[in-house]
Every structure is written in structure tokens, then in C-alpha cells.
Amino acid sequence: MRELRDLTRARKALVEDRTRIKNRIHAILTRNGITDYPNPFTKKGKEFLKEVELSEIDRELLEITSPS
């Protein structure tokens, strides 16, 4: 039972991390006035993120935040 609880806690932490990263990416795009964009977590969206013009700081944050 303890192992199942540990696994559940670990999964919960990973899901929260994923949500935090996605929210941060959306916030970066919104802060730069980009409101109409493809889902940034698809292949097409990742290509969009590479090409979109962002401030240097936001570009760095996006590179650190974005999953490969």
C-alpha cells in the first residue's frame, strides 16, 4: 500500500510540473501579445514557438521551459 501511495504522489507531482510548464508557456505568449496560435504542445506548435518573435528574456525562458 505504501508503494502505491508513493507512486501516486510522484505522479501527482509530475502532473503539477507539466501543468506549471504549460501555463508558463501560455503566459509568455500572452505577455508578448500573441493570442492566436496553434497548440504549442504539438509538432506544428513547437515549430511555431521556434519561429515566433519574442524578447530575449522571454526567448530564454521559453527555451528553459519548453520540453524538447
N, C-alpha and C positions, 0 to 999 in steps of 0.2 A: 504494500500500500504506500509506503514511504517513497519508493522509486517512482510510482505513478504521480504522486504529488510533486516530486522534483521535476519530472518531465513536463507536467502541466505548468509549473511555474516558469520553467525555461521557455516553453512555447509562448506563454503569455508575454514574457519579456521580449522575445523576438518579434512578435506581432506588434507590440507597442513601439519597438525600434523602427519597424517598417513603416508604421503609420506616421511616426515623427519625421522620418526622412521624406515621405511623400508630401506631408504638409509643408515642410521646409522648401521643397522644390516649387510647390504651388505658390508659396509666399514670395519667393524670389521672382517668379514670373509676374505676379500681380504687382509687386513693388516697382517693376520696370514697365508697367503699363501694358503688359501683354496679357490680354484676356481671352483671345480666341486662338486656341492652339490645340493640336491633336493630343491624345492621351500620352503624356510624357514617359509612360512606362511600357510602351510598345516599341517595336523596331522603328516605325516611322516617327514616333515621338522622340526617341533617342537621337535620331538624325536631326530632327528639328532643334533639339537642345544644343547640339554641337554647332549649328549654324546661326542661332539667334544671337542678336547683338545685345550684350549685357555690359554693365560697368565691370571694371577689372576686379573689384572686390566680389561682386556677385558671381562673376565667372569662376573665381577661385572657390567660392562657397559651393557652387554647383558641381565643380569637379570633385570636391571633397565629399559632397553629399551623394552624388549620383552613383547608383550601383552600375557596375560595368556590364 
